[in-house]
Amino acid sequence: MSRRPEMSPEQRAEEDGWIRACQAGDITGLEALYERYHRQVYAYLLAMLRSQHEAEDVTQDIFVKLHTQIGSYRFQSPFHHWLFRLARNQAIDHLRREKVRSTSSLDAEPEEGTPLRERVPSHARGADEDLLADERAARVRTAVQALPESFREVVVLREWEDLAYEEIAERLDLSVGTVKSRLFRARDQLERLLDSDLQEDVP
């Protein structure tokens, strides 16, 4: 997902109106916020959870929770930062529940629908190149899922959502230095995981 463009003052005022309406119990405010943000929330969750069905369910849960918790939003930071902290917490809770249910959940094959950048087709590639690209994408996806949770989330936000270091830091309540350190270590682990995977394929 490309980085979210800055809203104009008029758009921000309109959004603030939706938030205040939602805080007052007006369902139209919630519907407007859902229309603006549900695709971004879903894309983030799809990259984190690796399942269309689970991403759809958790997206719905988040907006239900938003309706009950939006009274705590104080307009002191951009609303989308507050919303994505809520989404992140829901994703973490979901992953923890799934880990309890089945320790093999991260090894499962991804459901139909490939996340974000991996879905972009190349019109110039032949069938063999498409197959190789799909294999590489599957290896990267599996390697990302093997990362520790704290590393995986910075990779998702940086590489899939294309957020700046400062945006990641604000969303995760970390320092910029910590974000850069985690991303460096995550990339180092990914490189080693992928190298190991390639070596195993060599006869």
C-alpha positions, 0 to 999 in steps of 0.5 A: 500500500502506498503512503497515505497522502496528507489530508487537506484542512477541509478533509481533516475538518470533515473527518473530525466531524465524522469522529465527533458524530460517532462519539455522539452515537451517530452511526453515519459517522462510523459508516463514513470512517469505515468507508475511508479506512476499512481498505487500509486496515484490511490490507495491513491485517492481510499482511500480518495475518496471512488469511483473507478470512481472518483479515476480513473478520478482524477488520469488522471486529476493529470497527465494532470496537472503534464504535465503543472506544472512539470516545477515548480519542482526544484529537491530539494525534492524527486519527489514522494513527489511533486507528492503526494502533487499535488494529495492531493491538487486535492483530497481536491479540488474534495471533496470540489466540491462534498460537494457543489454538495451533502452534502450526498456524504460521506454517499453513499455506496462505489462503487465496489472495496474495498480500499487497505487492505480491499481487501486482502482475507483470504483463511482460513476463512469461509463464516460467518467469511468473512461476519463479516470481510466485516461488520467490514471493512465497519464500519471502512471505514464509520468511517474514512469518518466521520473524519474531512479532516485533520484527515482523510488524516493522517489516510489514509497515515499512515494506508493505505499507511503505510508511516512513520511519517516523510514521512507524515510530508513532504508530508503534509508540517507539523511537525512530532509532528503535524502528531502524534497529528492528528493521535492520535486524529483521532484514538481516534475519530475512536474508539468512532465512532466505539464503538457508532456504535456497541452500536446502534446494541445492541438490 
